[in-house]
Amino acid sequence: MMEAATSISRNLQAVKQAVEDACGRSGREHGGVTLIAVSKTKPLSMLQEAYEAGARDFGENKVQELMDKIPQMPSDVRWHMIGHLQTNKVKYIVGKVYMIHSVDSLRLAEEINREALKKNVAVRILLEVNVAGEESKFGITVSEAASLAESIAKLPAVRIEGLMTIAPFVENAEDNRIYFQKLRQLSVDIARRNIDNVNMGVLSMGMTGDYSVAVEEGATCVRVGTGIFGER
Ligand SMILES: *Cc1c(COP(=O)(O)O)cnc(C)c1O
């Protein structure tokens, strides 16, 4: 007998379908978007349900929570650190996470580099850009991004893979389209500089309220929590 799909597995399928639809509307190839299941504050049982339903990319925003969850989940999970990262906590996650989305200073990148060299690994990072210029948010400004990329590019164990943004909280997702367009344009501008050791292939943008618009504007990674796991 077939088991009834859990709500997490149904949600996951619905989000995947919506991503596919957004790809279709914007003439993008299907399969070009990674869905990150943002599991912060959620218990392990819910992560396991998502894993069984096929999720392999999980996003967390706190170092302690990552450290607790990583050893309890299968080793093929790709963990994404999406929250603000303090330099004194870098040592706990280097070598354990697939990508750090929230790099917003040279000092933080240098610390990541130091730890990565110690552990003999390379660390994939994204530069977090505060595209809307919100005071309450972390992230560099659009005008700082290229020069920060140039400085970080010199660190041998850090690989810049692209850009990330957290768009404003809005009622109407369309209001964020302009910020997604700006992040994409910034990534094109930086890619044109052909900086050694800097890749602009990843655009991490879009959350539960606005991921369809983000995909239409070129997101390669969407970070969806509530839409998969329910309200926090
Ligand atoms: C919590 C969080 C998300 C997911 O938010 P939802 O609105 O629940 O989808 C995405 N990105 C970051 C950086 C987050 O902290």
The ligand as a Gaussian input file, in Angstrom:
#p B3LYP/6-31G(d) Opt

LIG

0 1
 C       14.973000      32.011000       7.387000
 C       15.684000      32.336000       6.132000
 C       15.172000      31.947000       4.879000
 C       13.853000      31.233000       4.708000
 O       12.773000      32.079000       5.010000
 P       11.266000      31.657000       4.710000
 O       10.558000      32.942000       4.546000
 O       10.810000      30.869000       5.885000
 O       11.275000      30.847000       3.462000
 C       15.917000      32.249000       3.763000
 N       17.103000      32.894000       3.836000
 C       17.630000      33.272000       5.000000
 C       18.940000      33.966000       5.025000
 C       16.939000      33.011000       6.186000
 O       17.480000      33.413000       7.356000

